[in-house]
Amino acid sequence: MAAIPFLLDGGGEGRTTVLLAHGAGAAMDTPFMGAVAAGLAARGLRVARFEFGYMAARRSGGAKRPPPRAEKLQAEFLDAVSELACTGPLIIGGKSMGGRVASLVADELFACGRICGLLCLGYPFHPAGKPERLRTAHLEGLRTPALICQGTRDPFGTRTEVAGYALAPQLRLHWLEDGDHDLKPRKTVTGFGQEHNLNAACAAASDWAEGLV
């Protein structure tokens, strides 16, 4: 297996590391991912980003294929966990699909003491426009401490919709006012932009991570 190229932000011996995967259609170095990594690193966390194989292949001229089903990406996430050098506690997660894949492997890793938490940024509770197709069955019995930072008007799960879901007590939700799937609010409605919500998400994630360790 080829070495996984990680993007690293922050650091320090024994610091908590947050391993993040990207969303379905955008790479690990998008402005969103960069802003989150910088925001978490500024708050004392070490952040590692990686790409699934289908996305990495696009960098070398590979076909722009749609991502595999989330269930088929679990092995790649486990490989990333195994390859990442980490001297302190580890939290796994990601943006949208990346967070969903992390959530599917979290309990396996938590049970054997390899991670201490799960962080999801814009969780895809259901496909956009298909609220009946829930992706929450595994979240109902989740044992891993988890935080989901979600925009209140996210088309993959609004605050009103999520209020009716049966989610595990270990799972906390932090809502970002008027945020869409990228946590971006409408400035005409809220008076502030995406940076405000990303900063708020990073602050919430940092406080939550500190409570884990």
N, C-alpha and C positions, 0 to 999 in steps of 0.2 A: 504493500500500500504506500502511495506517495505521501510525503510529509504534508500535513495540513498547514497552509499559510495563515497565521493568525494576525489580526491587527490588534495591537496592544496600546492601551491608554492607562496612565496612572501606574502605580506600582508601590513597591516597598515590601520588605520581608514580612511574611505572615499576614499581609492585608487580605481582606475578603475579595475574592475574584468573582466577577459576574461574566459568565460566558453567554454571549448573545448570538442568535442566528437571525437572518434577515427574513423579510416577507416573501411572498410567492413571486412577485414580479420585479423586485428591485434588489440590488446587490448590497453587500455589507458596508460599502463606503458611500452610501447616499447621504445627503445632508441630514436627514432624520436620524440615521444611525450614528453619524458623526456627532451630532448635537447631543444625543443621549449619552454616548461614550464620554464625551468631554464633560458633560454635566455630572455624571456619576464619578468620574475621575477627580473632578474638582472638589468633590465631597469625600475624598479619601478612599474610594474604592478602586480596585484594579479591574479594568474591563478588557475582555478578549472577544473579538469578533471573528467569525468564520463563515465560509460559504458552503452550501451543499454542492455536490458535484455538478448538477445540471446548470447551476448558475456560474460556477467557476469555468465550465466549458465554454461559455459565451465569451469569456475574455480571450480565448485562444482561437476565436473564429468558429466555434461550434454553432450548430443550429439553435435558433431561439425557440426551443421547445417549451411547452408548458411544464410546470413542475410535476413530479410524480405525486401520487396520493401521500398525504401526511404520514400514514402508517408505514409507507415504504422508505421513509427518510429517517426512521428511528435509529437504524444501525449506524448511519452516518453521524448522528448526534452523539451516540455512545462512543464512536471512534474519536470524536473531537474531545470528549471528556477524558478519555484514556490518554490522548496524546498531549493535552495541555499540561504544561508544568505549573504546578500550583502548590505553594507552601502554606497557604492559609485556608480558611473555609471557602467553599465553592457554592455559588448560586447559578442555576441555569435558567435560560429563558430566551426571549426574542420578540421580534416584531411580528404581529399577526400570525402567519403560518409558522414562522420560526418558534414563536411561543407555544403554539399548539403542539408542534412536534416535541418540544421540551416537556410539555405537560403529560404527554403520553409515556415518557420514559422516567419521569420524576420519581414516582413511588418506588420503582426498581432500584434507583440510585440512592434514594433516601433511606430505604430499608437496610442497605449495607453500609451506610455512613459516608457515602462518597459526596453527597451534597447536603446543604442545610436549608435550601429554599428554591422557590420557583418564581420568576418575575416575568410577567407577560405585559406587553405594550400593545394595546388594541387587540384584544382576543377576538377571533372570529367565531362567535357563539353559534352562528348559522350563516349560510351563504347569503349574500345581499339579495334582498327581495324574496327570500324563502325562509321566513321565520319558523316554519313548521319542521324544518330539517335541522334539528338541534345537534350540536357537537359537544354535549355536556355530560353524557353518561358517565365518563370516567372522572368528571369533576365532582360528582355527587358523593363519591366515597374517597376522595383524595386525602391522603395522609400527610403529604408534604406541605409544610407551611408555604403559602403562596400569596402573592400580591398581583392583582390585575389592575393596571392603570388604563382606564377606558373613557373615551369621550362620551358625553351624555347623549349625543345624537349620532353615534357610530351606526352606520347602516348594517353592520354585522352583529349588532346587539346594543340597543339603546338602553338607557337607564330604566325606562318603563318596562321594557321586555325582560331585562335581567332580574328585575325585582320579583318576577314570578317563577324564577328557576330554583330548583332544589340543589343548592351548592353546599359543599362540605364546610363545616365551621372553621377549618384551617385556612380557608380561602378568603382573603380580604379584597375588597374593591375600593379603589380610589378613583373618584369621578372627576373628570376635567370638564369644566363648564363649557357647554356648546361645542365640544370637540367632535371632529369627525373621526374617521378611521386612522388618520395621522395626528390625532389630538388637536387639530387646527380649528379654532373657533372662527366665527364670522365677526370681523372687527366692527362691522356696523351694528351688530347685536350686543357684543360684550365690551367693546372699546379696547380690546387688546388682541394680539396676534398669537401665532403658533409658539413663538419663543416663550411667552408667558406660561402656556400650558406644559411645554416641555420642561421648563425649569421647575414647575410645580410637581410634575411627575418624578423628576430626578430627586427632588427634595423628599417626597413621600417614600420613594424607593430606598433612599439612603437611611432615613429614620427607621424604616421597617427592617432593613438589613442589619442595622446596629442592634436592634432588638433580638435578632436571631442568635447573635454570638455574644 
